């Protein structure tokens, strides 16, 4: 590989991949959404909102809003919400969901078709920025741009809340042990770990890569399982081998 080839940036995932079929039939939480709209949420999204702890009057930016569940619940809490996605279908689905809110809440939500690399908002405007199941869909060069922009857009002591799955340490270390135990106990082999439909996860994270990405923030990173193995979520270090990773990155100034 020559020097020129080494510095070629891989192309972003085509936004057309995130169509209605993907969002409503395959993307994490699609079953709950089909049953209840945004009223019933998958545990990981529910936990993301618990971590965000939305408060009335906060300015919230959601990057990669998908079907709009987080934007919907943030608005119900009384937040002023901007939800963006570069998928035309995601924006359409989110707008349809937001339209179900009462008028006094609906007018506090703005849904935009926008690439996260092109964020165009006033500096130091947002109290919180949410990236749920987004960062693994971005190449390293894209993440560098997006995180730098987030830093500019957050108020002093503003927070960037990140949720990403799968944790590569879970895939490499925890899951093989799970399969081995299943085999020893002669239980059903769970098979290869599968997390996502299609080739859309271009940069899955470990706690160390996530820490490096968020190096300019004061950051807390931990892992959580949402299965029967959730008993070790509260154990320091061991939880870093859980299936999902969470990070709260606080802007210092």
N, C-alpha and C positions, 0 to 999 in steps of 0.2 A: 504494500500500500504506500503510495507516495504522499508527500506532505499535502498536496492540493486535495487529494481524495479524503485524507484524514479530517480536513476542516470543512467538508461539505455538511451542511446542516440537514438532518433528515426532515422530510416533509411532515407537517402537522397531519394528524388524523383528519380525513375528509369529513366535514360536518354532515355530509349527506348520510354517513353511516348511522348517525343518531336520529333516525327517522321514527315515525310513529310506531312502526313494527318493533324496533329495538326498545323504545321507551316504554311501550305498553305490554310487551310480551317477554322481554328478556332482562331488562335493566333491573338491578336490585330494588325490591319493593314493589314490583309490578303487580303481584298478586293482591297485596293489601290495597293498592290503588284501585284495582279493578273492582274490589269488593266495596270500598267505602270512600273513594275519592281520597281526600287527605285526612279523613277522620281516624283511620287505623293506619299506623305506621310500622315499618319494620324496626326491630329493636335498635339497629345501628343508627338510623336516622333519628329515632326517638332520643337516643343517648347523645347524639350530636347537638340537638336542641337543648337538652339538659345541660350540657357543657357550656353552650352559648349563653344560657340563662337570660333570654331577652327581657328587656325592661322597657316600659312605656316611654316613648319619646326618643329612643335610641335611633341613630341612623345606621342602617344595615345594608351592606352590599353582599349579595349572594352571587358568586362566580360559578357558572355552570348549573343553572337552576333546574335543568331537567324537566320534570313534570310540575315543579312548583310547590312541593309540599312545605319546604322550609320557609319560603317566602310567604306562603299562606298563613302559617302559624305565627311567624314573626309579626305579620300585620294584625292578626287577631290579638296579639299582646299589646298592640298600640305603637309598634315601631314604624318608622318611616323607611320603607324598603325599596331598594333598587335591585332587581333580579335580571341577570344577563345570561345569555347563552348564544353560541354561534350557530346553533342548529335552528333552522326555521321552524321545524316541527315542535321542538322543545318550547320555543317562544309561544307558539300557537296554543299548545296544551296548557302552559302556565297561565296565559291570559284567560283561557276558558275557566280555569280553576279560580283565579282571582276574581272573576266576574260573579262568583257565588257569594262573595263577601258583602256585608252591608255597605251602603254607599259611603258612610263616614269612614270606613276602614279602606275601602277599595281605592279611594282617591289618594291614599298615602302610599300606594304601590305603583312603581314604574317598572315595566317589563320591556327590555330592549334586546334586539338582536345585535350582539357585539362580541367580537373576539377579545378574550381576556388580555391579549397582548396589546390591545388598542384602548385600554381603559382611559376614558376622557371625562374626568370629574374633578371638582376643585380639590386642591391639596388639603390634607388634614380635615376632611369632611366627615368620615365615617367613624362611628364608635366601634363597630365590629365588621369584619369581612369573613364570610363563611365559604369554605371550599370543601364540600362533602363529596367524596368519591370523584374527585376531579384530577388531583395532582398526578395520579398514575396514568392519566390519559395524555400527559404532556411530555415532550422530549426535554432533556436537561436545558437546552438553550432557550426553550419556551418558558420553562419554570423560572429561570434566571430573570427574564424580563418581567414576568407576572409578579414575582415576589418583590422585586424592586419597586414596581408600581404600587403594590399594596402598602409598602412602607411609606410611600409618599402620600397616599390617600388616607391613612389612619391618623386620627387625632393622637395627641400625646396620651400615653397609657391605653391607646386603643388596642384591640385584640384581633389577631388572625386565628380563626379556629379551623383546624384541618382534620379531616377524617379520611383515611385511605385504607383500602383492603384489596388484595391480601398483603399482609406483612411477609416479606420474603423470608425472614427468619422462621416464620411459622411453616411456610412451604418447604424450606430446606431441612429443618431440624425437627419441629414438633410433629408435623403430619406423618413423616416416615415412622416415627415412634408409635403414633396412633395406629397406623396400618399394621405394624409389627405386633402390637398388643391384640388387635383384632384377630390376627392370624393365630397367635398362640392360644387365645381363648376359643378358637374355632368359630368366631363370629363372622358375619358377612364382611367381605373385603370392601371397604368404602371406595376403592378404586383411586384413580389419579385425581388429585385435587383440581377442581374446576371452579373458577370464580366468575368468569365473564364471557359473554357471548361475543365471538368474533375477535379479530386482532386489534383491539382498541387499547389494551394496557401496554403502553410503550416504555414505561419507566416505573415499575413497581418498587416500593420503598422498603428499607430496613430502618430501624431506629437511628442508625448512624448516618445514612444518607439524608434522612429527614432532618436530623440535627444540623447537618452541613447546609442544607437548603435554607434553613431558618437562622443562620448564624448571626444575622444582624438584629435579632430580637432576643428578648429574655424569654426563654422557651422551656415549657414543661412537656415532655413526651412520655406516653405510656401506651400499653397494649391492653386490649380487652377481647375476651371471647364472648360469644352470645349463644353458647351451646351448653351441654352438661358439664363442660370443662370450665365454666365460668367461676368455679371455686378459687382458681388461682389469680383472678384479676387483681386482687388487692395485695398480692405478694410482690414486693419490690424485686426488680430484675427478672424474676420468672415471668411477670406479665409482658415483658418485652418479646416473649415467644408466642404471644397470642395472635389470633388470626387478623385482627384489625388494629390499626395504629391511630392514636389521637394525639394532637398537638395543640397547645394554646401558646401562641407567640405574641408577646406583649411588646408594643413599641415603647421604648424607654423614654424618648423625648418627643 
